[in-house]
Amino acid sequence: MGKDNDWKSRLNIVYSTNPDFAFQTESSDGPQTLAPEKQQLRIELDKRGNGKQATLITGFVGSDDDLKALAKLLKTRCGVGGSSRDGEILIQGDLRRKVKEILDKEGYTRSRII
């Protein structure tokens, strides 16, 4: 079966009378991840409503997979839990200096503590 006959990519189209109509399919290209030396990450202390301290890393430009990989690296090296979503990484505890050192070693030299 050829790629021209892939009916699953055009399920939302009923009929078109335009002879030059081209089906628009979803592209798998997500946001391009910037190189580590071009990332401008901001590291700050976050105290949400419950009073617990957390280290918040913001400013990541790239795909969700790359964000999750960086979050996993930071959580593993710091030995704590955390989460990542919407371009932000949350690390449990006040680990700003340690996170900065890890990011510097990984090539994120433009990161800074706020």
N, C-alpha and C positions, 0 to 999 in steps of 0.2 A: 504494500500500500504506500503510495507516494505522499509527499508532504502536502501536495495540492488538494488531497482528499481528506484532510484532517478535519472532520466535522466537529470535533469537540471544541476546537478553538473558535468556532463561530455559532455557538448555541444561542446567543442572544439576537441573532439576525434572522428575521422571518423571510423577507423577500426584498430584492432591490431591482428596479427597472433600469438603473444606470448601467450601461454596458462597460463603463470604465471603473466601476466600483471595485475597490480593493478592501478586503476584510482587514480590519485592524486587530491584530492579536496582541496579547500582553507580552511585553518584552521582559526578559528576566534580568535585564541590566538594572541593578540597584545603584545607589550612590557610590561613586568611586572613593575608595579609602585613600586618604592622603598618606604620604610617606611619614614615618615617625618624626623626622626632623622638621617637617612642615606643620605638624599638629601643634595647636596652641591650647594646651590643656590647662585648666584652672583647678587647683586643689584647695578646697576650703573645708572648714569645720561646719557640720550641719547638726543642729539640735532641733529635731522635729518636736511635735507637741508632747511626746512622752518623756522628754528630758534626757533621753539616751543620746550619746555623742556618736557621730558617724563622720567618716571622711567622704566628701563628695567630690568626684572628678567630673567636670563638665567640659564642653567644647570639642568633643570627639567628632570628627567628620569622617564618615565611612559607613560600611555595611554593618548590619546587626551581628553578623557572624564574627566580624573582626572585633567589634565592641565586646562581644561575649568572650572571645579568646583573650583579650586584654584584661577583662574583669577576672577571668579564671586565673590568669597569671598572677595578678595582684593579690587575689584572695589566697592563693596557694603560698606565695612568698611571705605574706603577712601572717598566715596561719589563722585567718578569721573568715567569717561568712560575709555575705554581701549580695548585691543584686546589680543587674544592669538592664536599662531600658531607655529608649528615647534619647540616645546620645549621652546618657549619664551613667556613671558607675558609683555605687554606694558601697563603702567598705565599713564594716562595724568597728567602732572605736576611733579614738583620735590618733591616727597614724599618718598624719600629713607629712612629716619629715621622712619616714620610711618609704612612703609611696613616692615621694619626690626622688629619693635615691634610686629606687627601682626603675622609675620612668627614665631617669637620666642614663642608667646603665643600658636600658633597652633602646636608646636613641631618641627618646622624646625630650630633647634638650630645651625646647621652647616652653616647657611646662613651668608653672609658677604657683607658689603658695599665696593665697589671698588671705 
